[in-house]
Structure formats: C-alpha cells, structure tokens
Amino acid sequence: MKQTRTIKISGTFTAIVTEDVDDPIRPGLIPTPPAGYRYQFTRPGWASFGLPLPPGFATAAVRVGELETQTDVRTTWADGSIRFAQVTAKVPAGELVVAPGPDRRGARARGLSGGLPSATVVVTVDGQDAVATMPAMIAPTWLDGPLVREGRAIVPFAGATGRAAHLRAIFDCRVYADGAAAVSVTMQNGRNHPDAGTLTYDVRITVDGVTFTQNTVTHSYMARYSKTRATGDRAEWIPDFQSFYDAGALRPYRSTIADAPSIVDADRFGILEIGDLKHPLNAPGDRPDIGLLPAWAAQYVVHPSREAWDYLLANGRNVAGAFSLHLDNLEDGMLHLSSECPNFNLLAIDSDGVSGPAGAGPMLYAPEQGGSHTPALAALPYLLTGDRSLLDELKYWANAGILSSPSNRGAAGIITNNQVRDIAWTLRDVGNAIAWAPDADPDRAYFAEMLENNRRDLDAKAGGDPDTTLLGPSYGQPVAYAQTLFMHAYCVWAFDHLARLGFTPPAYFEKTMRYWVRLWASHPAFDRAYLISYQQFVTRPDGVPFADEAACFHFNYAEAPGTNHPWNRFTCPPPTDATSYLPELYDIFAIATLRGLPNADAALEWILGYQNAAIVPLLDTARRQYAIAVD
C-alpha cells in the first residue's frame, strides 16, 4: 500500500515522500538518541568542532562535560532540534560527554578588548605590489557567543591591475574569550569576469608578524588556497562517531580495516598541489578517492590517529582548493545555474560568462566534464571541524558537478542523461550541501531545487523502464546499452546516503538493489560467480528481452563472440577472478541487507565467503572505502 506525506528535512526545506508501508525501503533513520556522546580530548585547550546530531537529541544547545560551552547551531531537524552545530569549549585532556545543555544564545564574548589580530597579503606581479588588509572590525557572522566569535571579510587588492585586480583575499578571523585567535587567509581567483584568469605572482601572507612567503606562484583560474595562523592553546580530540551514524551522516565501517594511515608530504600537499590524487580526474584505475567517501576517510573513522587526521584535512583544504572549479559571480558569491545561463559549461573558460567562465586559463588542475570520478574531499572534514572554508569547498564541488555536466541540463540542472556514476556522486555532493549548510545559507535553496528536479526526472525514467531491466550505464537509455555493475553500486551507495539524510531517494534505489539480489537468487540459471563481471546486457542489443535469467547468462557469457555479438568477453572476468568488482557487489548486498530486502542477507553471506573469503583482505586494505559494516 502506498502513502504520500510531506516531511520537513531541515530548516525550511521539505520533500514529498511516497512510500510503501509494507516495504522496508523508505527514507529516514531517526534512532532513539542516547544520553550523550563520548569525546576523547588528547590535548587540552580550545576545541571548536562540528557535531552532527539525530532528531530530538538537543533542542537549543549542548554541553561538553560540565564546562562552559558555546553552541552555534547551523541547521535543525523538523522538530526544531539541532541537526548540525559547531561546538566550542576550553577543555582539559581526557574523556568528556557531550550532552544536551542550556540555551546560551544571546550571550556575547568576554575579554576581546585587545581587538583583532593584524593580517595582510601582498602579491607582487611584474615588480608591482598589491595589498589586501584585513579590516580592524569584522562582524561575527559565523561564530558568535560568550566563548568565541568569528567573522569573514572578502577584500580586493589595492593597487592591483590586470588579472590581479580580480584576486580576492578572504579573511576568516576567530577570537576566543581569553584572546587566543586564529586567522585563515584564503586566496581566491574565481571571478566570472573577462579580465580574470590564471596569473603568476610572489605572495607574502603576514598574520600578527608571522609571514609565509612563496615566490612564483602560478595561481590557476578558479583555484584557491589558504594559510592559517593560530595562537593560544589548541585542543586535539577524537570524536564519537556514533553521533555521525545516528544523524545519517555516515554508515559505520568494518572495524577490521587495517591501521595504515597515509602521510602528508609537504611538497605534494603544498599550496595549489593535489597531493596523491590522480589527474586528470577521469583517469582509470583502482583509486582510493572514489567512493561515498575516500579510503583515507574510512581510515580515520576506524583508526583516528593524528596522521590520519592530517591527511584527511590536507585533502579537504589544500587538494580540494587546487582544482579549477571555484567560480564566483561578480558579487563574490557562488555562480548558480539559472535561466540566464541554462547551459553553462564550467570547463569552457575564456567564454562570455553566460555559456562558460569569462576568465582565461590555462587551468593546471581542471575538473572533469561531469562528476563521474568526483571524490568527496571536504564532506567529512567539514563535519568534523565545522570550519567555514570547508563548507565552501563542499558547495563548490557540488556545484561543479552541475555546472560541468556534459548533458544539456537547462536551468533545472538535469544531469540524469549522464552516466550513472556521474548521477551518484553529483547528487551525493548536492545532498551533503543541503543537509549540512546553515539554514540561512544563500546557496541552500538552489541545491535543494537541483536535487528535487533530478529525483523527479529519474523517477519519470524509472517509470518507463521494464521491470526486468535497468537499461545500461545511463538510466533510461536504449536497450542496446549494457549495464555496468560498479556504476550501479555507486548509485545504490549514493541513494542510500540521500535516504539516510532524510531525502526521498530516486526509485532506481530500490530497483537497482532488487535487480542484483534477484539475479543472485536465480542461480544456477545465471551463474552467480559472473555477477562480478564488468558489464552485461540485460536485453539483446536488438531490444528483444531474454526469456529468463538463463538466456541472459548464455548470451553474455556462454556464446562465442561473433560478428553480431556486442563485445569480446575479455571485459568479463571468469569466475576465478575475484578481485575486480567484488567490493562493488558487496556494497549492493550490504546496503540491501541493511534495508531489509529479501534474500539480501544470504547474498551477502555468499560474497563474504566466495573464493575463500577473497573479499575480506580487499575491504581491510586496498578497498577500505567500500568496507560498510553490517553487523
């Protein structure tokens, strides 16, 4: 039996939910919240961290132990309780419980009479200096309470000419009640203006007398970088990830993941460098950055060491900023797809500003056309820290998936004619931007519209598909297309994430899971060992359906390739090859099991034991990002 209801996702955003009351697949999680979450503070000092929370946990504020605590609420659930907040306290070392606390809104900071730190940036182009100076007064628009205040100033460069005139220094200044401070300086080069573009300069960034200098910086158009200077005692902590699970931000990972963190190399992770990430982004291969979150994020969740933290944050800040996708309008806000630029192409630089960015390249690290290989670099770092610059990265990358789509999107931002994996990762990023951005964020309604437009379009495609087929690597495409296991796994993964965030997932979520579980259950008609193949046709290329699963198997894997056969079977590994796509199939079966699909638990048990448990070392080491925990 179907029923339709309207639910409030967060703040002012709602979604129409049509669900089968007898079906275990439905959006939402809503666990019974615990009394508190246990944080381990490994170093004393000022702690300011992001805190995702489930509905009903805290109404207005939280408290860290019995300490005075400031709670800056970013977004709320439908019942008005906190969904995400940035929490600040001056902590001792040791374990403290984060629990609901008294409402301290309206209180203001103490001990700020010393004023703000001083900060300046000097860029030198062809011997000419241009200067941006942080104002002496900045409104506390990000953090504002009795313990800490933070505001932002976006400053052009005085004396700049040519392309340098379109550089912006973004000063995020944070001052604590005892005078400790932190200033983050972000150098932005993304204005949608014909005189903007890639340029080379020397830079000096000085905060309270401490200077960072680098000569011959080639600053690509639409790229950015930042440097931070902090004073005072800064705490270090290990979060209680149970709050992330309860809030739908993460699924737990298998605890057997190997403790082998990557290490930040200063040269590879310098300003405008991309660390260990592959470029171009569409480079093939078994990549640790491809997944709902990268492998190094799973590493930190299971083994939260300092090395893993540094690597996670370096990717979220340095690497994410190095890509040329940070495009702003002339008011220094994010450029939106609209009726004025309905087919904007982010990669078409040196354009008219309507069909593509007006500034000039070259782009050292360009994004790909579409989001097929897009990593989620900033999502977990933002949730862990609550830092504003990381929210910027999360939103820029989400918008890049829309603005770089290879299909003719129109102002509605429809990306559903792209490859399935493009749909998966772009909607993952858009969903994160809606779920975790502040209620008053000016970009939030835009992303909400993009998500809903694409869900409706996907559902229209799903309604026209025969029940026996998913129709290829692009949903709703002609039957002559082959379907691709790993792309479908990505969509199951991403759509499950959207559902756990509280959004209505596309109908393909259930359809895709049921297809693969049903195919597994048809054994021996369809030899389940071949489920790990690269791709398969689900109807004959002439559009004639297979009579049954046995006919599907015979056509794909038993017939000798001939002149009329669509491919050579070298792309389909024999049953003895268990290493290629086992993790992708594992995630489909794992999520289907967690969603309660019939036969999914038996399919999961089979894959965990297949070929002497060949998948286990893959999940624990090389493919850690796929290691969703089920028990």
C-alpha positions in Angstrom: 0.0 0.0 0.0 1.4 3.4 -1.0 1.1 6.5 1.1 2.3 10.0 0.4 3.4 12.5 3.0 5.3 15.8 3.2 8.3 15.8 5.6 10.4 18.7 6.7 14.1 17.8 6.1 15.7 20.7 7.8 15.0 24.4 8.3 12.6 25.5 5.6 13.2 22.5 3.2 10.5 19.8 2.7 10.3 16.7 0.5 7.4 14.7 -0.8 7.7 11.1 0.3 5.8 8.3 -1.4 6.4 5.1 0.4 5.1 1.6 0.6 4.1 1.0 4.2 4.8 -2.8 3.8 8.2 -2.2 2.2 11.4 -1.9 4.3 13.0 0.5 1.8 12.0 4.0 2.8 13.8 7.3 3.7 14.7 8.3 7.1 16.6 6.8 10.1 15.6 8.5 13.3 17.1 6.3 16.0 16.4 6.8 19.7 19.1 9.2 20.7 21.5 8.3 23.5 22.0 10.5 26.6 25.3 11.7 25.3 28.4 11.2 23.1 31.9 10.5 24.5 34.7 12.6 23.0 38.3 11.9 23.8 40.4 15.1 24.1 44.0 14.1 23.7 45.4 17.6 24.1 44.0 20.4 26.3 43.0 23.9 25.0 40.3 25.5 22.9 38.2 22.9 21.0 35.8 24.0 18.3 34.3 21.1 16.4 31.4 20.1 14.2 28.7 18.0 15.7 26.0 16.2 13.6 23.1 15.1 15.8 20.0 12.9 15.4 16.5 14.4 15.8 15.4 15.1 19.4 18.9 14.9 21.0 19.2 18.6 21.9 16.8 21.5 21.4 19.0 24.6 21.6 22.5 23.8 22.8 24.9 21.1 24.1 27.3 21.0 26.9 30.8 19.4 26.9 31.1 17.7 30.3 30.3 20.4 32.9 32.3 23.0 31.1 31.0 26.3 29.8 30.1 25.6 26.2 29.1 27.6 23.2 26.8 26.0 20.6 26.5 27.7 17.2 23.6 25.9 15.5 23.9 25.6 11.8 20.8 23.7 10.9 17.9 22.0 12.6 15.6 19.0 12.1 11.8 19.2 11.5 11.1 19.1 15.3 13.4 22.1 15.8 16.2 20.1 17.4 19.8 20.5 16.4 20.9 18.7 13.3 24.4 20.2 13.0 26.3 22.6 15.2 29.7 24.0 15.8 30.6 23.4 19.5 33.3 25.4 21.4 34.7 24.8 24.9 38.1 25.1 26.6 38.8 21.5 27.5 41.2 19.5 29.7 42.7 16.3 28.4 40.5 13.2 28.9 37.1 11.9 28.1 34.1 14.2 28.2 30.5 13.5 27.4 28.7 15.9 25.0 25.1 16.1 26.2 22.1 18.4 25.9 22.8 21.8 27.5 21.2 25.1 28.5 20.4 27.7 25.9 23.2 30.4 25.9 22.0 32.3 22.8 22.1 36.0 23.3 25.3 35.9 25.4 28.3 37.7 24.0 32.1 37.2 24.2 34.2 38.4 27.0 37.8 39.5 27.1 38.1 40.8 23.5 39.3 44.3 24.3 42.7 43.6 22.6 40.9 43.7 19.2 41.6 41.5 16.2 44.9 40.2 15.0 46.6 42.1 12.1 46.7 40.3 8.7 47.9 41.5 5.3 48.5 39.8 2.0 51.0 41.3 -0.6 51.1 39.9 -4.1 53.9 41.1 -6.5 53.2 40.9 -10.2 55.9 42.1 -12.6 57.5 44.1 -9.8 54.3 45.8 -8.7 52.9 45.2 -5.2 49.2 45.0 -4.5 47.9 44.7 -0.9 44.8 43.3 0.9 44.5 44.1 4.6 42.0 42.5 7.0 39.7 45.2 8.4 40.1 46.2 12.1 36.4 45.3 12.7 34.6 42.2 11.3 31.0 41.3 12.1 30.8 37.8 13.9 28.7 36.1 11.2 30.0 32.6 11.7 30.6 32.1 15.5 29.0 34.5 18.0 28.8 33.8 21.7 30.4 34.0 25.1 33.5 31.9 24.2 34.4 32.7 20.6 33.5 35.0 17.7 34.3 34.6 14.1 33.6 36.7 11.0 34.7 37.0 7.4 35.9 39.8 5.2 36.4 39.5 1.5 39.0 42.1 0.4 40.2 43.1 -3.1 43.8 44.1 -3.6 44.6 47.8 -3.5 46.9 48.8 -6.3 46.3 45.7 -8.4 45.9 45.8 -12.2 45.0 43.3 -14.9 44.2 39.8 -13.6 45.5 40.6 -10.1 42.6 43.1 -9.8 40.2 40.1 -9.6 42.1 38.3 -6.9 40.3 38.3 -3.5 41.8 37.7 0.0 39.2 36.0 2.2 40.0 36.6 5.9 38.2 34.3 8.4 39.1 35.7 11.8 38.3 33.8 15.0 39.0 35.2 18.5 38.4 33.3 21.8 37.4 34.8 25.1 41.0 34.7 26.5 42.4 36.5 23.5 43.6 33.3 21.6 43.0 33.7 17.9 43.1 32.1 14.5 43.2 33.8 11.1 42.6 31.8 8.0 43.6 33.6 4.8 42.2 32.2 1.5 43.4 33.4 -1.8 40.6 33.2 -4.3 40.9 33.6 -8.1 37.4 32.7 -9.5 35.5 35.9 -10.6 33.4 35.4 -13.7 35.0 38.4 -15.4 36.8 38.6 -18.8 39.8 40.3 -17.2 40.2 37.5 -14.6 42.4 34.4 -15.3 45.5 32.4 -14.4 48.4 34.6 -13.3 51.8 34.2 -11.6 52.9 36.3 -8.6 55.0 36.3 -5.5 53.0 36.2 -2.2 53.6 37.3 1.3 50.9 36.5 3.9 51.5 38.1 7.3 49.4 37.4 10.4 50.5 39.1 13.7 54.0 39.4 12.5 54.5 35.9 11.2 55.0 35.7 7.5 54.5 33.0 4.9 56.3 33.7 1.6 56.3 31.9 -1.7 57.7 33.1 -5.0 56.5 32.4 -8.5 53.0 31.1 -7.5 51.1 30.1 -10.6 47.5 30.6 -9.5 45.1 28.9 -11.9 41.8 30.5 -12.7 39.1 29.2 -10.4 41.5 27.7 -8.0 42.2 28.8 -4.4 44.5 28.1 -1.4 44.7 29.1 2.2 47.1 29.5 5.1 46.1 29.6 8.8 47.9 31.2 11.8 46.7 30.3 15.3 47.7 31.4 18.8 46.9 30.1 22.2 46.3 26.5 23.3 44.5 24.4 20.7 42.9 21.2 21.7 43.1 17.9 19.8 40.3 15.4 20.0 38.8 12.1 18.8 35.1 12.4 18.0 32.4 9.9 19.0 31.3 8.8 15.5 28.1 7.4 17.0 26.6 10.8 16.6 27.6 10.8 12.9 25.9 7.4 12.5 22.8 8.5 14.4 22.4 11.6 12.3 22.7 9.8 9.0 26.0 11.4 8.0 27.9 8.1 7.9 27.4 4.4 7.9 29.8 2.5 10.2 32.9 0.9 8.6 34.2 -2.6 9.4 36.4 -2.5 12.4 38.9 -4.8 10.7 40.2 -2.1 8.4 44.0 -2.1 8.7 45.7 0.7 10.6 47.8 2.1 7.8 47.4 5.9 7.5 48.8 7.9 4.7 51.3 10.6 5.5 51.2 14.2 4.3 54.2 15.1 2.3 54.9 18.9 2.5 55.9 19.2 -1.2 53.0 17.2 -2.6 50.5 19.0 -0.4 51.7 22.5 -0.8 49.6 25.4 -2.0 47.8 24.6 -5.3 49.1 21.0 -5.3 46.9 17.9 -5.4 48.8 15.5 -3.1 48.3 11.9 -4.0 45.2 12.5 -6.1 45.2 11.3 -9.7 44.9 13.9 -12.5 43.1 14.1 -14.8 40.1 13.2 -12.6 38.8 10.7 -15.2 42.0 8.7 -15.0 41.0 5.0 -14.8 42.3 2.5 -12.2 41.6 1.3 -8.7 41.6 4.7 -6.9 41.3 5.3 -3.2 39.4 8.6 -3.7 36.4 7.0 -5.4 33.6 6.1 -3.2 30.9 7.7 -1.0 34.0 8.9 1.0 37.6 8.3 0.2 39.6 5.4 1.6 41.5 7.8 3.9 38.2 9.0 5.4 37.3 5.4 6.3 40.8 5.0 7.7 40.3 8.0 10.1 36.9 6.8 11.2 38.2 3.4 12.3 41.7 4.4 13.4 41.5 8.2 14.3 45.2 8.9 14.6 46.9 12.3 14.2 48.5 11.2 10.9 45.1 10.1 9.5 43.6 13.5 10.7 46.3 15.5 9.0 45.9 13.6 5.7 42.1 14.0 5.8 42.3 17.7 6.4 45.1 18.3 3.8 42.9 16.8 1.1 39.8 18.7 2.3 41.6 22.0 2.2 44.8 22.0 0.1 43.9 19.4 -2.6 40.2 20.4 -3.0 41.2 24.1 -3.5 43.7 23.3 -6.2 41.1 22.3 -8.7 39.8 25.0 -11.1 36.1 24.8 -10.1 35.7 27.7 -7.6 33.6 30.1 -9.8 32.0 33.2 -8.3 29.7 35.8 -9.7 30.7 39.4 -9.7 29.3 39.9 -6.2 31.8 37.3 -4.9 29.1 34.7 -4.3 28.8 31.3 -6.0 27.5 31.3 -9.6 24.2 29.5 -9.9 22.8 27.7 -13.0 19.8 29.8 -13.9 17.5 30.9 -16.8 20.2 33.5 -17.6 22.9 30.8 -18.1 20.9 27.5 -18.5 23.7 25.6 -20.3 26.7 26.9 -18.6 29.8 24.8 -19.1 32.4 25.1 -16.3 35.2 23.9 -18.5 34.6 26.3 -21.3 36.9 29.0 -20.0 37.6 32.3 -21.8 34.0 32.4 -22.7 31.3 35.0 -22.4 30.4 34.4 -18.7 27.0 33.0 -19.7 27.9 29.9 -21.6 31.1 29.4 -19.7 33.5 31.2 -17.3 34.6 34.6 -18.7 38.2 34.3 -17.3 41.2 32.8 -19.0 43.3 29.8 -18.3 45.3 27.7 -18.5 43.9 25.5 -15.8 46.6 23.5 -14.1 44.1 21.0 -12.5 40.9 21.1 -14.4 37.8 19.2 -13.2 36.4 16.6 -15.4 33.4 17.0 -17.6 30.7 15.8 -15.2 31.1 14.1 -11.9 31.9 10.5 -12.8 35.1 10.4 -10.8 34.5 13.1 -8.3 35.8 12.5 -4.8 34.1 13.8 -1.6 37.2 15.6 -0.3 35.6 18.1 2.0 32.5 16.5 3.4 33.9 14.7 6.4 36.5 17.4 7.2 33.7 20.0 7.4 31.5 17.7 9.6 34.5 17.2 11.9 35.5 20.8 12.3 32.6 23.0 11.3 35.1 25.3 9.5 33.5 27.7 7.1 36.2 27.3 4.4 35.5 23.6 4.3 31.8 24.3 3.8 32.9 26.5 0.9 34.7 23.5 -0.7 31.8 21.2 -0.2 29.5 23.6 -2.0 31.9 24.5 -4.8 32.4 20.8 -5.6 28.7 20.1 -5.5 28.1 23.0 -7.9 30.9 21.8 -10.2 29.0 18.6 -10.8 26.1 20.6 -12.0 27.9 23.2 -14.0 30.3 20.8 -15.7 27.6 18.2 -16.7 28.2 17.1 -20.3 24.4 16.8 -21.0 22.1 19.7 -22.0 20.9 20.5 -18.5 18.7 23.6 -18.9 18.0 25.9 -15.9 16.6 22.9 -14.0 20.0 21.4 -13.7 19.0 17.9 -15.0 22.0 15.6 -15.1 20.1 12.3 -15.4 21.2 11.7 -19.1 24.8 11.3 -17.9 26.5 8.1 -16.8 25.0 6.5 -13.7 28.2 7.2 -11.7 28.0 10.9 -12.5 24.5 11.0 -11.1 25.6 9.2 -8.0 28.5 11.4 -7.0 26.9 14.7 -8.0 23.7 14.0 -6.1 25.8 12.8 -3.1 27.5 16.2 -3.0 24.3 18.2 -3.6 22.6 16.3 -0.8 25.5 17.0 1.6 25.4 20.7 0.8 21.7 20.8 1.6 21.9 18.7 4.7 24.8 20.4 6.5 24.9 24.0 5.3 23.4 26.6 7.6 19.6 27.2 7.4 20.2 30.7 6.2 22.9 29.8 3.6 22.1 31.6 0.3 23.1 28.5 -1.8 20.9 26.0 0.1 17.6 26.6 -1.8 19.4 26.4 -5.1 20.9 22.9 -4.2 17.5 21.8 -2.9 15.9 22.7 -6.2 18.6 20.8 -8.2 18.2 17.7 -6.1 14.4 17.6 -6.4 14.5 18.3 -10.1 16.8 15.4 -10.7 14.9 13.0 -8.4 11.7 13.7 -10.3 13.4 13.2 -13.6 14.9 9.9 -12.5 11.6 8.7 -11.3 10.0 9.5 -14.6 12.7 7.4 -16.3 12.3 4.6 -13.9 8.5 4.5 -14.5 9.1 3.9 -18.2 11.7 1.1 -17.8 10.5 -2.5 -18.0 10.7 -4.3 -14.6 13.3 -6.7 -15.9 16.0 -4.2 -16.9 17.9 -1.2 -15.7 18.9 -0.2 -19.2 22.6 0.3 -19.2 25.2 2.6 -17.7 22.8 5.5 -18.2 19.4 5.2 -16.7 16.6 5.3 -19.2 18.9 4.7 -22.2 18.2 2.5 -25.1 18.2 -1.3 -24.5 21.3 -1.8 -26.7 23.3 -0.4 -23.7 25.0 -2.8 -21.3 24.6 -2.3 -17.6 27.7 -1.8 -15.5 28.0 -3.3 -12.0 30.3 -0.7 -10.4 28.2 2.2 -11.6 25.1 0.7 -10.2 26.9 0.1 -6.9 27.8 3.8 -6.8 24.2 4.8 -7.2 22.9 2.4 -4.6 25.6 3.8 -2.3 24.7 7.5 -3.0 21.0 7.0 -3.0 21.2 5.2 0.4 23.1 8.2 1.7 20.4 10.6 0.5 17.8 8.4 2.2 19.7 8.5 5.4 20.0 12.2 5.2 16.2 12.3 5.1 15.6 12.9 1.4 13.4 10.8 -0.8 15.7 8.5 -2.9 15.1 8.0 -6.6 13.0 4.9 -7.5 16.1 3.4 -9.0 17.5 2.9 -5.5 15.1 0.0 -4.8 15.0 -1.1 -8.4 18.8 -1.5 -8.7 19.2 -3.4 -5.4 16.3 -5.7 -6.2 17.7 -6.5 -9.7 21.1 -7.6 -8.4 19.7 -9.6 -5.5 17.2 -11.3 -7.8 19.9 -12.1 -10.3 22.0 -13.7 -7.5 19.0 -15.7 -6.3 18.4 -17.1 -9.8 21.5 -19.3 -9.6 22.2 -21.7 -11.3 20.2 -20.3 -14.2 22.5 -17.3 -14.0 25.8 -18.4 -12.6 26.3 -16.1 -9.7 30.1 -16.2 -10.0 29.7 -14.0 -13.1 28.0 -11.2 -11.1 31.4 -9.7 -10.6 31.8 -9.1 -14.3 32.5 -5.6 -15.7 29.2 -5.3 -17.5 26.3 -7.3 -19.1 23.4 -6.8 -21.5 20.0 -7.1 -19.9 18.2 -7.5 -23.2 19.6 -8.4 -26.6 21.1 -5.4 -28.4 18.1 -5.6 -30.8 15.8 -4.9 -27.9 14.3 -8.4 -27.7 14.1 -9.4 -24.0 15.7 -12.5 -22.7 13.3 -15.3 -21.9 14.8 -15.8 -18.5 18.0 -15.4 -16.5 19.5 -18.5 -18.1 19.1 -16.9 -21.5 20.7 -13.7 -20.2 23.6 -15.6 -18.9 24.1 -17.7 -22.1 24.1 -14.6 -24.3 26.6 -12.7 -22.2 29.0 -15.3 -21.1 28.5 -18.6 -22.9 28.0 -17.7 -26.6 31.2 -17.4 -28.6 31.6 -13.7 -29.7 30.7 -13.4 -33.4 30.1 -10.7 -35.9 26.7 -9.8 -34.3 27.9 -10.1 -30.7 28.3 -6.7 -29.0 31.7 -7.2 -27.5 34.6 -9.5 -26.8 34.2 -11.1 -23.4 37.7 -10.1 -22.2 35.9 -7.4 -20.2 34.1 -10.1 -18.2 36.4 -11.9 -15.7 36.0 -15.7 -15.4 34.7 -17.0 -12.0 38.3 -17.4 -10.8 39.0 -13.7 -10.9 37.5 -12.4 -7.6 39.5 -9.2 -7.2 37.9 -6.8 -9.7 34.3 -5.9 -8.7 33.7 -7.9 -5.5 33.7 -4.8 -3.3 31.1 -3.1 -5.5 28.8 -6.1 -5.4 29.5 -6.4 -1.7 28.2 -2.8 -1.1 25.0 -3.5 -3.1 24.3 -6.6 -1.0 25.4 -4.9 2.3 23.0 -1.9 1.8 20.2 -4.2 0.6 20.7 -6.3 3.8 20.6 -3.2 6.0 17.5 -2.1 4.1 15.8 -5.5 4.8 15.5 -6.8 1.2 14.5 -10.5 1.0 17.5 -12.8 0.1 20.0 -9.9 0.5 21.4 -11.4 3.8 22.0 -14.7 2.0 23.7 -12.9 -0.9 25.9 -11.0 1.5 26.9 -14.2 3.3 27.8 -15.8 -0.1 30.0 -12.9 -1.2 31.8 -12.8 2.1 32.7 -16.5 1.7 33.3 -16.5 -2.0 36.6 -18.0 -3.1 37.8 -18.5 0.5 36.7 -15.0 1.6 38.8 -13.3 -1.1 36.9 -10.0 -0.5 38.0 -9.6 3.2 41.6 -8.5 2.6 40.3 -6.2 -0.1 37.9 -4.5 2.3 40.5 -4.3 5.0 43.3 -2.8 2.9 43.2 -1.7 -0.7 39.4 -1.0 -0.9 38.8 0.4 2.6 36.2 2.9 1.4 33.9 0.0 0.5 34.0 -1.6 3.9 30.5 -0.9 5.1 29.8 -2.7 8.4 26.6 -4.8 8.5 26.7 -6.4 12.0 
